[in-house]
């Protein structure tokens, strides 16, 4: 159970960061943490205690195996997050060029 | 044929970035051609369905193990809608982008967004849905920022943050569902779900409701929408508001809640309440706006509310109204955003106070905006009237008179706010002497959508309704049918 609690704590850290931080870069980092929590959760879902790696070898007894599918999903999800993060960093750079600050309380031309 | 629906737009996107590099016209023609091809393909698919479901197993992996692509009447109808709007957007794009001084990259991103939406609609696999959703969203973030002004970067960043958070929620929901059912194929999950703890369904649907509800921009998840939709270039606003929030949000909610979770009453009541809040909240926020595109963006929230109450009622008639209104909203809201874009090019402003007597200067724009305003406000004989009428009748039949009354009030407030648009914006007293000319293809796009706004009101005629809308509703309402068809039993 403990790994799940820690995973949830990581998730909460991410949510806190997104909600409470005022710096664009810190928000992007918090989103990264949020993504890691989701990925970690996926890996935990596939984990089995005292299990074998899921490759059939001649002469090895079949026991419980780790679920390989979530690991494949996590790889995909990491790549997606890389794309999103790259785009957001690019947006942050442009925002800095336009507004001269990373502080979101000063980036407020849209309202209403 | 089914995988080609994803492959053609995706291939075009990369082809444009490879060869379109120097010539914008090549990129425009390429994307127009491929959108036309997929539109024809989806119409052929829809006509050839006759109540059947087409299933394609990717890489010959059979259904519960591999990824399946599923086309039934509902998804085919959504595809037709998306490609129709995309085609008019591309027609509109050529002169509009010239006036913005922008280039071929737009078309590449546009096709990428199109392939993302197609993927979300035809996939039968939850994680595959997540991947296509992210493809579509990533393109949408970039397109919102495409104009290159400070406000656009700000709106895009806000959209990107909220979109990523909701995607994380969805991913966690998918992980929970996978750990409980050991499969990602939606039909197989639907099959194993009754044997699982009902609390689990509650938790997972809460996660999905937050995730996809944010993509659909229902209040209280709406904060990104007015900024993103009003800052983006006009044709992107019309794509985002017309189809993206529906393909990634409402469509997935309908698919998951009806075909996978079997429409539990608890979730439907929550959706109904969200719908009602969105109708009233959206329209009240809209009526105070003077920026034309921001006003339209708030109306998107309100109109999505109508679709949500149709889903929340959960009756076949309610769902018919929801699907019909979804279709109609894409057409008239797309048209209204084109109008706003045309006015912005002609006068250089979106502020209603600085417009006036446009009927002479921009006859096509102001006439089509009249059609669209009457449609969204629900005045017969335009399409918006019939879909709202169906929704209100469905609410009364389901024993929810309060819902019906609130829907009527929302409709009246919509009428009021569009009278404001017409009164100050297009038929105002302020005299404007000169306006920039707008391209003929922009006018063509507006006229096509205005004609469609009238033509789709024919869908309410019983003979046509049974051919077009009813199969879609049946595909959603048949709870076990989806499972059997996809798993091939």
Interface residues (C-beta under 8 A of the other chain):
Chain A: X11 X14 X15 X18 X24 X27 X31 X34 X35 X37 X38 X41 X42 X45 X69 X70 X73 X76 X77 X80 X83 X84 X87 X88 X91 X92 X94 X95 X98 X99 X107 X108 X109 X110 X112
Chain B: X127 X130 X131 X134 X138 X141 X142 X145 X150 X151 X153 X154 X155 X156 X157 X158 X160 X161 X164 X165 X167 X168 X171 X172 X175 X176 X178 X179 X184 X226 X227 X230 X231 X288 X289 X291 X294
